């Protein structure tokens, strides 16, 4: 991580049945792969850097929301699942010479004492402006402002 670079914050979505925060904790470091949206791919490839903090967001689960945190330990590299014919995320149009999809490596940082639900996010005067709270925003990789990250810490530390 460069000395001049400040930490960026992200929200990464996963279905717990596919990959959970508890699995990441057990693994220590995990590969964040299988992202098949070009806008999200570009963030993985070009913007997310080592040392950035990512919020682990459970989608398609009850409750839907932010469960914990990860730290990026390896910036974007070609997602190996795109080349594996037996993988769920295989892409026949991709090749090692011209990869279409990217992955990052993340390390478990912490699990929150509770999930910050999407409903809470939408009802909070500060957090309601997060991308995840906006109608129609379904991206699996989203930028989070420092202001929003700090507000999440504040909400989750309140008794």
PyMOL commands that set and color helices and strands:
alter all, ss='L'
color gray80, all
select helices_A, chain A and resi 21-27+38-47+80-83+118-123+127-129+131-133+146-157
alter helices_A, ss='H'
color red, helices_A
select strands_A, chain A and resi 9-14+29-32+53-58+65-78+102-117+141-144
alter strands_A, ss='S'
color yellow, strands_A
deselect
rebuild
show_as cartoon
